[in-house]
Amino acid sequence: MARRLCGEDAYPATLLAVAATGLPSERVFPRLPLAEEDWTALLGAARKHRLLGHLRAAVASGELPATDAQAAQVRAVHRALLLRVLSLERELVGVVDRLAEAGLETRVLKGSAYAHLDYPDPALRSFIDLDLLFRPTDFDAAVATLVGAGFVRTLAEPRPGFDRRFDKGTTLRAEGFELDLHRTFVLGPWGVLVDLDALWATSETFEVGGRTLTTLSAPNRFLHACYHAALGDWPLRLGSLRDVAQLVPADEHAVIATATAWGVQAVVAAAVADSTRLLGLPVDGPLRTWARDFVPTRREESWLALHTHAGKTFAAQAIATLPVLPGVRDKAAYLRALVFPDDRYTDGRHSSALSRFGFGVREALRGRRG
């Protein structure tokens, strides 16, 4: 089976050029301001794909012709978004401080870390929620600390201990924002392959409001960006593909070697190839050349296919995880949690254990066929 590609027709044509703003891209902007209907569609798509900063930059530089009213509109919309980002960063500092008081170490993922370390202007990289990585051994304590501070879980664990042993993580909600707690990058077999010890072996810091926060090292930030771009939204989110292009590390051979050591070459190659193709970037350098020529195995294709259709489900990714778990005891515990979860987890979702498991199997097969 061939890897399913996300076509250019999934996006307004001008949005592809917006996503590549500031990069050596073959994408071109229109020569005249867009008609109001097309402008409204572009503005909405830029918001959806986290590209409002790039849209404002393209208009401000004159690359994208715009009427005075359009230029004023994108400035106003982007300014409102930045106020939201500043509010989130204030919450981020408070959350990290509270966790530190409880003796819990964190790594900030995506949003604020990318904005401050990887983009020439933090205003280019917006975000709408917060993401933190925890060591598996600290995960339960982190959840308990934050729930004690007033956060609410959006979904219960299937069984106690499932989060820290098997899941990607969990989502907590506070008044006005969501906080994603991560143990690994993604649910499913690709998440099992992440070298969690390696993520914690190196780090980098950045400042928000005079407070020093810690995030992943540059190579590991790039690997996470590849995961988020290739295995996240469908159609692919252009803002995530821009992250991939923006975060390419200086030592491209080293990141290929790391992806190979983890066994996640297919994820990295897919993200780099899609970023290159959709943003109209030249195939130059070792990383893009390698990604262009990489041929995934049939198993890798089937794992990628779990994420490359609009109707993908967590159930399919969960079922696909079972064969790659190490050891019989882990497999047995994981299967028990899926088939016989706690009542709080199943409330209102499926009528029986068999129906839950059957749903997951059907969704996994549908993803691979689709």
Secondary structure, DSSP 8 states (H G I E B T S, - for coil): -------GGGS-HHHHHHHTTTS-------SS---HHHHHHHHHHHHHTT-HHHHHHHHHHTSS---HHHHHHHHHHHHHHHHHHHHHHHHHHHHHHHHHHTT---EE-SHHHHHHHTSSSGGG---SSEEEE--GGGHHHHHHHHHHTT-EESS--SSTTHHHHTSSEEEEEETTEEEEEESSS-SSHHHHTS-HHHHHH--EEEEETTEEEEE--HHHHHHHHHHHHHHS-SS--HHHHHHHHHT--S-HHHHHHHHHHHT-HHHHHHHHHHHHHHTT----HHHHHHHHH----HHHHHHHHTTSSTT--HHHHHHHHGGGSSSHHHHHHHHHHHHS--HHHHTTT-SSHHHHHHHHHHHHHHHHH-
